[in-house]
């Protein structure tokens, strides 16, 4: 009996990974489809670590996304940046459930809550927020 399911049709997408065994053997598990200047990825599987870290890391590199602060942030800490054209405003948020020290990779910041100059590291309380200002990246 022939399988009439349509979920194995890639409709022009490039197959990046296939299932190797069981019912889905030979069917796409990961595809990419180029559209205009972008790409759409479809993951039809439940993967385990380190797949997601590797996969998203590759996408970030391919897209040319750069870090807000040139340092590895601990799990549960995010950094977002907004700019006014002259200054960058960096929001550090701690969702990790523990107090942490965040290295600043020697970049010069001003803490907008305290007014202190920060360069080495900043302390983030549990559920803490730090708002830092620096000269816009690329400006002297």
N, C-alpha and C positions, 0 to 999 in steps of 0.2 A: 504494500500500500504506500502510495506516495504522499509525502507530507505537503499539505496545502497551506501551511502557515506562511505569512508574508514577512515575518520579522527577520528573515535572513537575506532580504534584498537590500542592497546598499544604496540603490538609487543614485549612483555616481560618487558616493563617498569612498574614500580610501580606507581599506581595512588595515588597522595597525596591530590588532591582536585577535586571535580566534580561540574558541574553546577547543580543548584537546581531547576531551573524553565525554562519556555519558550522552545523554539525550541531545545536548547542544553541540556535540563534536563537529568541528568544521564551520560553525556559524560565527559571525562577527561578535566579538566581545567589546572591542573598542574601535571606533571609526572616527575619521575627520573628513569634513566637507568644506572646501574653500568656497567662500562667497564674497565677491567684491574684494576688499582689502583684508577681510577677516577670515576666521576659521571657526567652525562649530565642531565640537567634539561630542561624541555620544558614547557613554560607558554603560554597557548592558551587563554589568556584573557587580557583585559585591567583592571588592578587593580587600586585601589585608595590608597593613603597614609592612614594609616601607613603600608600597606602591604609591599611595597618595602623595607623600612627601616628595618622592622622586618625580612623579607625573606633574604635579603642580609646580615644582621647582623648574622643570624643563619648560613648561608653558611660560612661567615668569621670565626666564632667561630669553626664550624665543621672542617674547613680546617687548623685551627691552625695558622692563620695569625695574626701577632702581629703588634701593632702600631709602626711607626717610632719614634714618640715622645709620651710618655705616657700621653697624654692629648687629650681632645675632641677638634677637630679643628672646627672652625666655617664653616658654609656652604660657599662653594666657595673657600676654602683654601685647598691646597694639600701639602703633604709632601712625598718626595721620598728620598730614601737613596741609596747611592753607597758606597762600601768599598774597600780599598786596602789591607785589611787583618790586618792592624794596626789601621787605623782610619776609622770612618764612616763620610761620607759627606752627610749632610741633606739639601735638596733643599726645601725651603718653598716658595710656589707661591700663590699669591692672585688674584683670579678671581672674587671676590665678588662684586666689584664695589665700595667698601668703604675702607678707611684706618682702620686697625685693630691692636690690640695687641694680640700676641700669647704667651700663657704661656708655659714655658719650663719644668714644673714639677720638678724644682730643678736640672735638669741635666746640667752639665757643658759643655758649647760649646765655641768655638772661632768663631767669625764672620770673615769669610775670606776676606770680602771687607774692613772692618774697622780695623781688628786685635784685637778688643775688646773682652774681656771675657764676656760671657752672661750666665746667670743662671736663672733669674726670668722670663723674658719675652722679646720679641723682637717686634718692630714696623714694620708692613708691610704697605707700601704705597698702594694706589689704583694701581692695576696691578703690584704690587711690587714683588721682589724676594729677598730672603735672603739665602746665602750659609753659612751653619754652619758646623763646624768640631768638632768631639768629639773622645775620645779614643774608639776603637771598643767595642761595647756592649759585656759584659762578660769578658773584660780585665781590669786589674787594672792600 
